[in-house]
Amino acid sequence: MAKKTKNKYSADQFGTPSESVEKNNFYFGGKNFKLMLIGLGMIVLGFVLMMGPDANTTPEGKFDPNYWNNDIFSFRRIRLAPILVIAGFVVQIFAILKRNKD
């Protein structure tokens, strides 16, 4: 029977925990999160700009089926707010797809 010899080199002799520095392999960096927050803010602002009284709400805030409020067709509600929401979604997509160069 062969005599067992102890290996003079073992894995626990090489490398210490302080030598091995783990790099963060997370895809998103700080810039990605900032862009995502900006996009989210744009989306929320767009939805806030769309809010307002209904078509049948009087200036006093009461519902009247005989009253018509033309403010539902304002530039802010029809043009500005939807463009802001769509731009916010575009910023979100850009923030997700942007590569972190760290």
Summary of the structure (lengths in Angstrom):
residues: 102
radius of gyration: 30.2
end to end distance: 56.6
largest distance: 106.4
contacts: 203
relative contact order: 0.19
helix: 50%
strand: 2%
